[in-house]
Structures are given as structure tokens and as C-alpha cells.
């Protein structure tokens, strides 16, 4: 119900905006938009054409315009980049927090990004450049450089005074403590500052078990650290153990969404890059980079079937080949899906850092037992279906149905075991060599499963029929 109400509210807002745009009522449009959240405006902007977007941004307050620019999807933002000049874009970027500004600028070509940064105050542009120097998928790339830190020999009164004088418009939950060399020592929760005497030294309040992350840590690893330890915020340290920023839980939620979407795109055989532009050719090119190897893979399956066709023909077993062919899709599909189920479990475990998924021997022991049960079940049930269908056809003395049924049952069992083994080992292998494990669940590997399972089935049929 809440989702339906939200959709209805969005439709009403869109209709109201369209009426004001058609009437060219700028004051009315400004008044309406001033009452809306930037996230709601962003959703509407994604549905408008560039001329209408231009009008929207002309009436919006600059700070709200910047938020809208940051919240729209990448494809829309790419079109807005073309709509804005460098000077206007710089004016919007400087309204954002440095971490958000770095994210937005990273989507621009390097040359234009440098031109936009020239229009931003040197101290702010320096912060943004520092963030852009880190990989966008690292802790340094997603951190907020705005932190409050004090020396370890400072008092509670001095820490509170620093908090009061700090120009930070973000919520914070602790004060970080550093030594005289600037190296991170620990943090002190706000609760302790409020309940301790003013002359208490900060080093006596430090949490010795403060959890921190390094700037080079992958954002997926950071997400797992937050999840396992129920963190709200974590400090970010550089290689010299110096405090350079912090990461908050709201940023981790965004990271989790990005990682989930990325894995979903990879497993489906596409890429989030296709959302960067509205061009159908751009999206088709990205999808074809995945589909072309699959097309080649299915061609290999066709070669396998053609090879066995000639083998059966040479042995005057053409009718047996014709009787066995209808069951090929069943074996290919079931074994492929069985392998996909295993790889999905393993990929999910690796992504979330689940301890069991990090121990290959433990996962292998569990998945093999499951695979044997599944393979036996599918082999028996599939064999029964195969027997029923073969015995329902007109009697033919040249075909012995039970041989094909036996070949089908063993073939189904073997294909599922092989597919499960691939689904189990490939994610670990890909992870070891630095490739996204989610690729092992994609159409490329599924196609490989098809070729292998068909080869197993047809080989068994040929051997048992000879």
C-alpha cells in the first residue's frame, strides 16, 4: 500500500509539473518544486526531455539543483552534463559534499572534469581531487573527508569546543583521537563526552577496539565489516595509519545496492554501463559482448550434436539418435540450472564474506551431498518421464527404450554433478585470479554446461545402444 501511494503521489506531481511547464508558469513551478524533496524531483526529471529539464533547473535553488543532479540515474546525468556548461556545472558541484562531488565528476571525461574543477575554490577542488585519486570501488573512493579529531592529551572541554566550532553539516557519532604525529589512536563516543567531567583526558576515554578500514580496502569488504560489526560509522586510514576520512552507514547502504545490482547484471550477462546512455546501439553493443561468446558456445553444442549424429549414422543407429534427441533440452536445462543454483549460493557467500563460503572444503562437502541427492532425484524422475514418452510411441523393434532411459538417467546424474562442480569451483577460481565471481553464474558458463551435459548424454546413449 505505501508503494502504491508513493507511485500515485509521483504521478500527481508529474502531472502538476507538466501542466506548469506547458503553461510556462515559472513562478508556479518554482513554488511547487520548493515544497518537494530533491529525490522526488529527481525521479520526475528522469522522465522529462532536455528542454523541460532546462526549465526545471532554471527555477530550482542551486543547492537543490545540485542534489537533484546527484540523485538522478547515470543515463539522465549524462544528458544533463551535455545540458550544462562548465561554469554552471562547477557551480552545482561545489554545492555537494566532496565525496558526492567526486562521484559525479568521475563520470565525466577526464579532460572536462579537470576544466570543471578549475571553476571550484582551490581548497574544495583539492579535497575532490584527493578523493578522485582513489579507486571508485575502494574505501578511499567512498569516504567523506570531513572528520573531527583531537589530540590524545586534549580534555573533554577542548573536544566539545572543537565540535562547536567545526563547520560540518553532517551528523557525526564520535570524535577521533590522534597522537602528536597524526597517527590514529582510537575514537571516543559522543555519549562519553556528554557524561564525563570537562577536565577528563581524551586518552582515558578511547575505545581500544575501534574498528577502522584502510583507504585501499574494496568497498565490498567495507560493507561486510559494517554488516558483521553493526557499525554506524568507521574511520578511514591511509598507509601511514593517519586519519583521512570516515564512512557512514548510509553510504554503505548505497554500496550494497550498487554491488547487488552489479552482480545481478553480471549474472544476467549484461553490464550497468548500458544505463549510462539512452542509446539502443550502446546498450546492444554491451549485451552483444556477452551474447557473442554464448552464441559461439551454443555453436559448440551444435557441433557436438552433429558429431554424434554422424557417429550414430555410421552405426546404423539413426532411429536411436532421433529418439534420444528430444531429451537433450531436458538434460541441458536441468544441469545448467543445478549448476546455477550452486554458483549463486557460493557467489552470494563470497560477496557477503560469509565464513562458510570462504572455506572451500566446507562448502565442497555440503554442496556435493546436495548435488548427489538432486542428481539422483532428477535422474530417477527424468528417467521415468523418458520411459513414459518412449513407450507411448508406436512399437519399433529397432529401438530398445530402456537403453535410452538408462542412458538418460545416468546422463542426467552425471551432468548435474559436473555442472554443480563447475558452479562450486569456478567462483573460487575467479576470485583467486581477480575476476568477479558473479561471472561464473553468467550465460557464458551456463552455455559451457550445456555443451558438457549434451556430450555426456550422447556418449552414454551411443555406448549403451551399440
C-alpha positions as CSV (number, residue, x, y, z in Angstrom):
1,X,0.0,0.0,0.0
2,X,2.7,2.6,0.8
3,X,4.4,1.9,-2.5
4,X,1.1,2.4,-4.4
5,X,0.6,5.7,-2.5
6,X,4.0,6.8,-3.4
7,X,3.5,6.0,-7.1
8,X,0.2,7.8,-7.1
9,X,1.9,10.9,-5.5
10,X,4.6,10.8,-8.1
11,X,2.1,10.6,-10.9
12,X,0.2,13.5,-9.5
13,X,3.4,15.6,-9.1
14,X,4.4,14.8,-12.7
15,X,1.0,15.9,-14.0
16,X,1.2,19.1,-12.0
17,X,4.7,19.8,-13.3
18,X,3.7,19.1,-16.9
19,X,0.7,21.5,-16.6
20,X,3.0,24.3,-15.3
21,X,5.6,23.6,-17.9
22,X,3.1,23.8,-20.8
23,X,1.7,27.0,-19.3
24,X,5.3,28.3,-18.9
25,X,4.4,29.3,-15.4
26,X,7.9,29.7,-13.9
27,X,6.7,31.2,-10.5
28,X,4.1,28.5,-10.0
29,X,6.7,25.8,-10.9
30,X,9.2,27.3,-8.5
31,X,6.6,27.3,-5.7
32,X,5.6,23.7,-6.4
33,X,9.1,22.4,-6.5
34,X,10.2,24.3,-3.4
35,X,7.8,22.0,-1.4
36,X,9.2,18.8,-2.8
37,X,12.1,16.5,-1.8
38,X,15.1,16.5,-4.1
39,X,14.7,12.7,-4.5
40,X,11.1,13.2,-5.8
41,X,12.2,15.9,-8.2
42,X,15.0,13.7,-9.5
43,X,12.5,10.9,-10.3
44,X,10.4,13.4,-12.3
45,X,13.5,14.9,-14.1
46,X,14.3,11.4,-15.4
47,X,11.0,11.3,-17.3
48,X,11.3,14.7,-18.9
49,X,13.1,15.8,-22.1
50,X,16.1,18.2,-22.1
51,X,14.1,21.3,-22.7
52,X,11.8,20.6,-19.8
53,X,14.8,19.7,-17.6
54,X,16.4,23.0,-18.5
55,X,13.3,24.9,-17.3
56,X,13.3,22.8,-14.0
57,X,16.9,23.6,-13.2
58,X,16.4,27.3,-14.0
59,X,13.7,27.7,-11.3
60,X,15.3,25.5,-8.7
61,X,17.5,26.7,-5.9
62,X,21.2,26.0,-6.7
63,X,21.6,23.7,-3.6
64,X,18.5,21.7,-4.5
65,X,19.7,21.6,-8.2
66,X,22.9,20.0,-7.1
67,X,21.1,17.4,-5.0
68,X,18.9,16.5,-8.0
69,X,21.9,16.2,-10.2
70,X,23.5,13.8,-7.8
71,X,20.3,11.7,-7.3
72,X,19.2,11.1,-10.9
73,X,20.3,7.9,-12.7
74,X,23.6,7.9,-14.6
75,X,21.9,8.0,-18.0
76,X,20.0,11.1,-17.1
77,X,23.0,12.7,-15.5
78,X,25.0,12.0,-18.7
79,X,22.4,14.1,-20.6
80,X,22.4,16.8,-18.0
81,X,26.2,17.1,-18.4
82,X,25.6,18.0,-22.0
83,X,22.9,20.5,-21.0
84,X,25.2,22.4,-18.6
85,X,28.2,24.5,-19.4
86,X,31.4,24.0,-17.4
87,X,30.8,27.1,-15.3
88,X,27.3,26.1,-14.4
89,X,28.3,22.6,-13.6
90,X,31.1,23.8,-11.4
91,X,28.6,25.9,-9.5
92,X,26.5,22.9,-8.9
93,X,29.4,20.6,-8.0
94,X,30.7,22.9,-5.3
95,X,27.3,22.6,-3.5
96,X,27.8,18.9,-3.0
97,X,29.8,17.2,-0.3
98,X,33.3,16.3,-1.5
99,X,32.6,12.6,-1.7
100,X,29.4,13.1,-3.7
101,X,31.2,15.7,-5.9
102,X,34.0,13.2,-6.6
103,X,31.4,10.5,-7.6
104,X,29.6,12.9,-10.0
105,X,32.9,14.2,-11.6
106,X,34.2,10.7,-12.1
107,X,31.5,10.1,-14.7
108,X,32.8,13.0,-16.8
109,X,35.7,12.6,-19.4
110,X,39.0,13.3,-17.6
111,X,39.6,16.5,-19.7
112,X,36.2,18.1,-18.9
113,X,36.4,17.0,-15.2
114,X,39.7,19.0,-15.0
115,X,38.1,22.0,-16.6
116,X,35.1,21.9,-14.1
117,X,37.5,21.6,-11.1
118,X,39.2,24.8,-12.2
119,X,35.9,26.6,-11.5
120,X,35.8,25.4,-7.9
121,X,37.6,27.0,-5.0
122,X,41.1,25.6,-4.6
123,X,40.6,24.2,-1.1
124,X,37.4,22.4,-2.2
125,X,38.8,21.2,-5.5
126,X,41.9,19.8,-3.7
127,X,39.6,17.6,-1.5
128,X,37.7,16.4,-4.5
129,X,40.9,15.6,-6.4
130,X,42.2,13.6,-3.4
131,X,39.1,11.5,-3.4
132,X,39.2,11.0,-7.1
133,X,42.8,9.7,-6.8
134,X,41.3,6.6,-5.1
135,X,39.6,3.8,-7.0
136,X,35.9,4.5,-7.0
137,X,35.2,1.0,-5.6
138,X,37.6,1.5,-2.6
139,X,37.1,2.8,0.9
140,X,39.0,6.0,-0.1
141,X,36.7,6.5,-3.1
142,X,33.5,6.4,-1.0
143,X,34.7,8.1,2.2
144,X,33.8,11.5,3.5
145,X,36.9,13.5,4.3
146,X,35.1,15.7,6.9
147,X,36.1,14.4,10.3
148,X,36.6,15.9,13.8
149,X,39.8,14.8,15.5
150,X,41.6,15.9,18.6
151,X,45.0,15.1,20.2
152,X,45.1,12.3,22.7
153,X,46.1,14.6,25.6
154,X,43.2,17.0,24.9
155,X,40.4,17.4,27.5
156,X,36.7,16.7,27.1
157,X,36.1,20.5,27.3
158,X,38.6,21.1,24.4
159,X,36.9,18.4,22.4
160,X,33.5,19.8,22.9
161,X,34.8,23.3,22.0
162,X,36.2,21.9,18.7
163,X,32.9,20.3,17.9
164,X,31.1,23.6,18.4
165,X,33.4,25.4,16.1
166,X,33.5,22.8,13.4
167,X,31.8,23.7,10.1
168,X,30.3,20.2,9.4
169,X,26.7,19.9,8.2
170,X,26.8,16.1,8.5
171,X,25.8,14.1,11.5
172,X,28.7,12.6,13.5
173,X,28.7,9.9,16.2
174,X,32.2,10.1,17.6
175,X,35.4,12.2,17.9
176,X,38.6,10.6,16.6
177,X,41.7,10.8,18.6
178,X,45.2,11.1,17.1
179,X,48.7,11.3,18.6
180,X,51.1,14.2,18.0
181,X,52.3,12.6,14.8
182,X,48.8,12.5,13.4
183,X,48.5,8.7,13.7
184,X,45.1,7.3,14.6
185,X,44.7,6.2,18.2
186,X,41.0,5.5,18.5
187,X,37.6,7.1,18.9
188,X,35.5,8.5,21.7
189,X,31.8,8.2,21.5
190,X,29.7,11.4,21.9
191,X,27.9,9.7,24.8
192,X,31.1,9.6,26.8
193,X,31.8,13.3,26.0
194,X,28.4,14.3,27.4
195,X,28.8,12.2,30.6
196,X,32.4,12.8,31.5
197,X,33.9,15.7,33.6
198,X,35.3,18.5,31.4
199,X,38.8,18.0,32.6
200,X,38.9,14.3,31.7
201,X,41.7,13.5,29.2
202,X,40.6,12.0,25.9
203,X,43.1,9.2,26.0
204,X,41.3,7.8,29.1
205,X,38.1,7.5,27.1
206,X,39.4,6.0,23.9
207,X,37.8,2.7,22.8
208,X,40.8,0.4,22.3
209,X,38.9,-1.9,20.0
210,X,37.9,0.8,17.4
211,X,37.3,-0.8,14.1
212,X,38.8,1.1,11.1
213,X,39.3,0.5,7.4
214,X,42.2,1.3,5.1
215,X,41.8,3.6,2.1
216,X,42.7,0.8,-0.3
217,X,40.1,-1.7,1.0
218,X,37.5,-2.8,-1.5
219,X,34.0,-1.3,-0.9
220,X,32.6,-4.8,-0.7
221,X,35.0,-5.7,2.1
222,X,34.0,-2.5,3.9
223,X,30.3,-3.3,3.5
224,X,31.0,-6.7,5.1
225,X,32.8,-5.1,8.0
226,X,29.9,-2.8,8.7
227,X,27.4,-5.7,8.5
228,X,29.4,-8.0,10.8
229,X,30.0,-5.4,13.4
230,X,26.8,-3.4,13.2
231,X,28.7,-0.2,12.6
232,X,27.2,3.3,12.1
233,X,30.5,4.9,11.1
234,X,34.1,3.8,10.6
235,X,37.3,5.9,10.3
236,X,39.4,5.5,7.1
237,X,43.2,5.4,7.5
238,X,46.0,5.7,4.9
239,X,49.1,3.5,4.6
240,X,50.8,5.6,7.3
241,X,47.9,4.9,9.7
242,X,46.8,8.5,9.6
243,X,43.1,9.5,9.7
244,X,41.9,10.8,6.3
245,X,38.1,10.4,6.4
246,X,35.2,8.3,7.5
247,X,32.5,6.1,6.0
248,X,28.9,6.2,7.4
249,X,26.2,3.5,7.2
250,X,24.1,5.5,4.7
251,X,26.9,5.3,2.3
252,X,27.3,1.6,2.9
253,X,23.6,1.1,2.0
254,X,24.3,2.8,-1.4
255,X,27.3,0.5,-1.8
256,X,25.3,-2.6,-1.0
257,X,22.7,-1.6,-3.7
258,X,25.5,-0.9,-6.2
259,X,27.1,-4.3,-5.5
260,X,23.8,-6.2,-5.7
261,X,22.9,-4.5,-9.0
262,X,26.4,-5.2,-10.4
263,X,26.2,-8.9,-9.5
264,X,22.7,-9.1,-11.0
265,X,23.8,-7.5,-14.2
266,X,26.8,-9.8,-14.4
267,X,24.8,-12.9,-13.7
268,X,22.3,-11.9,-16.4
269,X,25.0,-11.3,-18.9
270,X,24.9,-7.5,-19.2
271,X,26.6,-4.5,-17.6
272,X,25.5,-1.4,-15.6
273,X,27.4,0.7,-18.2
274,X,24.5,0.2,-20.6
275,X,22.5,2.6,-18.3
276,X,25.0,5.4,-18.9
277,X,23.2,6.4,-22.1
278,X,19.8,6.0,-23.7
279,X,21.3,4.9,-27.0
280,X,19.9,1.5,-28.1
281,X,23.1,0.8,-30.0
282,X,25.2,1.5,-26.9
283,X,23.1,-1.0,-24.9
284,X,23.1,-3.5,-27.7
285,X,26.9,-3.4,-28.0
286,X,27.4,-4.1,-24.3
287,X,24.9,-7.0,-24.4
288,X,26.5,-8.5,-27.5
289,X,29.9,-8.6,-25.8
290,X,28.2,-11.3,-23.5
291,X,25.9,-12.8,-26.1
292,X,28.5,-13.4,-28.8
293,X,30.5,-15.8,-26.6
294,X,27.2,-17.5,-25.8
295,X,26.4,-17.8,-29.5
296,X,29.8,-19.4,-30.1
297,X,29.1,-21.7,-27.1
298,X,25.8,-22.9,-28.5
299,X,27.5,-23.4,-31.8
300,X,29.9,-25.8,-30.0
301,X,26.8,-27.6,-28.7
302,X,25.6,-27.9,-32.3
303,X,29.0,-29.3,-33.3
304,X,28.8,-31.9,-30.5
305,X,25.3,-33.0,-31.7
306,X,26.4,-33.0,-35.3
307,X,29.4,-35.2,-34.4
308,X,27.2,-37.7,-32.6
309,X,24.7,-37.6,-35.5
310,X,27.4,-39.0,-37.8
311,X,28.5,-41.5,-35.2
312,X,25.0,-42.8,-34.8
313,X,24.5,-42.8,-38.6
314,X,27.8,-44.8,-39.1
315,X,26.5,-47.5,-36.8
316,X,23.0,-47.6,-38.4
317,X,21.6,-46.2,-35.1
318,X,19.8,-43.2,-36.7
319,X,16.5,-44.1,-35.1
320,X,18.0,-44.3,-31.7
321,X,19.6,-40.9,-32.3
322,X,16.2,-39.5,-33.3
323,X,14.6,-41.0,-30.2
324,X,17.3,-39.6,-27.9
325,X,17.4,-36.0,-29.3
326,X,14.1,-34.8,-27.7
327,X,15.6,-35.3,-24.2
328,X,18.7,-33.2,-24.9
329,X,17.0,-29.9,-23.8
330,X,15.8,-31.5,-20.6
331,X,19.3,-32.6,-19.5
332,X,20.9,-29.3,-20.6
333,X,18.4,-27.1,-18.8
334,X,18.2,-29.1,-15.6
335,X,22.0,-29.5,-15.2
336,X,22.6,-25.8,-16.1
337,X,20.1,-24.7,-13.5
338,X,21.6,-27.0,-10.9
339,X,25.0,-25.5,-11.6
340,X,23.5,-22.0,-11.5
341,X,21.9,-22.7,-8.1
342,X,25.3,-23.8,-6.6
343,X,27.2,-20.9,-8.1
344,X,24.6,-18.4,-6.9
345,X,25.0,-19.7,-3.3
346,X,28.7,-19.5,-3.5
347,X,28.8,-16.1,-5.2
348,X,26.4,-14.7,-2.6
349,X,28.6,-16.2,0.2
350,X,31.8,-14.7,-1.2
351,X,30.1,-11.3,-1.7
352,X,28.8,-11.1,1.9
353,X,32.0,-12.5,3.4
354,X,30.1,-15.4,4.9
355,X,32.8,-17.5,6.7
356,X,31.4,-20.8,5.3
357,X,31.7,-19.6,1.7
358,X,35.4,-18.7,2.3
359,X,36.3,-22.3,3.2
360,X,36.3,-24.4,0.0
361,X,36.5,-27.7,1.8
362,X,33.4,-27.0,3.9
363,X,31.4,-25.7,1.0
364,X,32.5,-28.6,-1.2
365,X,31.4,-31.2,1.5
366,X,28.0,-29.5,1.8
367,X,27.3,-28.9,-2.0
368,X,28.4,-32.4,-3.1
369,X,25.9,-34.0,-0.7
370,X,23.2,-31.8,-2.0
371,X,24.2,-32.4,-5.6
372,X,24.1,-36.2,-5.2
373,X,20.6,-36.0,-3.8
374,X,19.4,-33.6,-6.5
375,X,21.1,-35.6,-9.3
376,X,19.6,-38.9,-8.1
377,X,16.1,-37.3,-7.8
378,X,16.3,-35.7,-11.3
379,X,17.8,-38.8,-12.8
380,X,15.0,-41.1,-11.5
381,X,12.2,-38.6,-12.2
382,X,13.6,-37.7,-15.6
383,X,14.1,-41.4,-16.4
384,X,10.5,-42.1,-15.6
385,X,9.3,-39.3,-17.9
386,X,11.7,-40.6,-20.6
387,X,10.4,-44.2,-20.3
388,X,6.8,-43.0,-20.4
389,X,7.3,-41.0,-23.5
390,X,9.3,-43.6,-25.3
391,X,6.9,-46.4,-24.5
392,X,3.9,-44.3,-25.7
393,X,5.2,-44.2,-29.2
394,X,4.5,-46.9,-31.8
395,X,6.4,-50.1,-31.1
396,X,9.7,-50.2,-33.1
397,X,11.8,-53.4,-32.8
398,X,15.0,-51.4,-33.7
399,X,14.8,-49.3,-30.6
400,X,15.2,-50.6,-27.0
401,X,13.6,-47.8,-24.9
402,X,15.2,-49.0,-21.6
403,X,18.7,-48.4,-23.0
404,X,17.9,-44.8,-23.8
405,X,16.1,-44.4,-20.4
406,X,19.2,-45.9,-18.7
407,X,21.5,-43.5,-20.7
408,X,19.2,-40.6,-19.9
409,X,19.2,-41.3,-16.1
410,X,23.0,-41.7,-15.9
411,X,23.5,-38.8,-18.2
412,X,21.2,-36.6,-16.1
413,X,23.0,-37.6,-12.9
414,X,26.5,-37.1,-14.4
415,X,25.6,-33.8,-16.0
416,X,24.2,-32.4,-12.7
417,X,27.3,-33.5,-10.8
418,X,29.6,-31.9,-13.4
419,X,27.6,-28.7,-13.5
420,X,27.5,-28.4,-9.7
421,X,31.2,-28.9,-9.6
422,X,31.7,-26.1,-12.1
423,X,29.3,-23.9,-10.2
424,X,31.3,-24.6,-7.0
425,X,34.9,-24.3,-8.1
426,X,34.6,-21.5,-10.7
427,X,33.6,-18.7,-8.3
428,X,36.6,-19.6,-6.1
429,X,38.9,-19.8,-9.1
430,X,37.7,-16.4,-10.5
431,X,38.0,-14.8,-7.1
432,X,41.6,-16.1,-6.8
433,X,42.7,-14.7,-10.1
434,X,40.9,-11.3,-9.6
435,X,37.8,-11.8,-11.7
436,X,34.3,-11.0,-10.4
437,X,32.9,-14.4,-9.2
438,X,29.5,-13.4,-10.4
439,X,30.7,-14.0,-14.0
440,X,30.7,-17.7,-13.1
441,X,26.9,-17.6,-12.9
442,X,26.6,-15.8,-16.2
443,X,25.3,-17.1,-19.6
444,X,28.9,-18.0,-20.7
445,X,29.3,-20.7,-18.0
446,X,25.7,-21.8,-18.4
447,X,26.4,-22.4,-22.1
448,X,29.5,-24.4,-21.3
449,X,27.4,-26.6,-19.0
450,X,25.0,-27.2,-21.9
451,X,27.8,-28.5,-24.2
452,X,29.3,-30.7,-21.5
453,X,25.9,-32.2,-20.4
454,X,24.9,-32.9,-24.0
455,X,28.3,-34.6,-24.7
456,X,27.9,-36.8,-21.6
457,X,24.3,-37.8,-22.5
458,X,25.0,-38.6,-26.2
459,X,28.2,-40.5,-25.3
460,X,26.3,-42.8,-22.8
461,X,23.5,-43.3,-25.3
462,X,25.9,-44.3,-28.0
463,X,27.8,-46.7,-25.7
464,X,24.6,-48.4,-24.4
465,X,23.0,-48.6,-27.8
466,X,26.0,-50.2,-29.6
